[in-house]
Amino acid sequence: MIKFIIAAFFLLASGLYLLVMGMTPDPIPFIDEGIASFLFFQSAKYLGSSIKARLGSKRDS
């Protein structure tokens, strides 16, 4: 249960960061957005949601 709460927190925090701070000018633009995106995708994956599939980046196997 605690892992679920931590994953949900990181999902919300990284999503809000990407929405709010992603639009501001940045001296190193790709590092912080990259880390926030990584946390967002990994938290969503842990919670059972496939964000990459919803964005249309499915792999053809």
C-alpha positions as CSV (number, residue, x, y, z in Angstrom):
1,M,0.0,0.0,0.0
2,I,2.8,2.4,0.8
3,K,4.4,1.8,-2.6
4,F,1.1,2.7,-4.3
5,I,0.9,5.9,-2.3
6,I,4.5,6.8,-3.2
7,A,4.0,6.0,-6.9
8,A,0.8,8.1,-6.9
9,F,2.6,11.0,-5.3
10,F,5.4,10.9,-7.9
11,L,2.9,10.6,-10.7
12,L,1.0,13.7,-9.5
13,A,4.1,15.7,-8.6
14,S,6.0,15.0,-11.9
15,G,2.8,15.6,-14.0
16,L,2.2,18.9,-12.3
17,Y,5.9,19.9,-12.7
18,L,5.7,19.1,-16.4
19,L,2.5,21.2,-16.8
20,V,3.7,24.2,-14.8
21,M,7.5,24.4,-15.1
22,G,7.7,22.8,-18.5
23,M,6.7,26.1,-20.2
24,T,9.2,28.3,-18.5
25,P,12.6,29.2,-20.0
26,D,15.4,27.0,-18.7
27,P,19.2,27.1,-18.9
28,I,19.4,23.3,-19.2
29,P,16.1,22.5,-20.8
30,F,16.2,18.7,-21.2
31,I,17.6,17.5,-17.9
32,D,14.8,18.4,-15.5
33,E,12.0,17.7,-18.0
34,G,13.6,14.4,-18.8
35,I,13.8,13.3,-15.2
36,A,10.2,14.4,-14.6
37,S,9.1,12.5,-17.6
38,F,11.0,9.4,-16.5
39,L,9.4,9.6,-13.1
40,F,5.9,10.1,-14.6
41,F,6.2,7.1,-17.0
42,Q,7.7,4.8,-14.4
43,S,5.1,5.8,-11.8
44,A,2.3,5.3,-14.3
45,K,3.8,1.9,-15.3
46,Y,3.9,0.8,-11.6
47,L,0.2,1.9,-11.1
48,G,-0.8,-0.2,-14.2
49,S,-1.4,2.5,-16.7
50,S,0.3,2.4,-20.1
51,I,0.9,6.1,-21.0
52,K,3.1,5.2,-23.9
53,A,0.3,3.1,-25.5
54,R,-2.1,6.0,-25.0
55,L,0.3,8.4,-26.8
56,G,0.5,6.0,-29.7
57,S,4.1,4.7,-29.4
58,K,3.2,1.0,-29.5
59,R,5.9,-1.4,-30.7
60,D,5.1,-3.9,-33.5
61,S,6.3,-7.2,-32.3
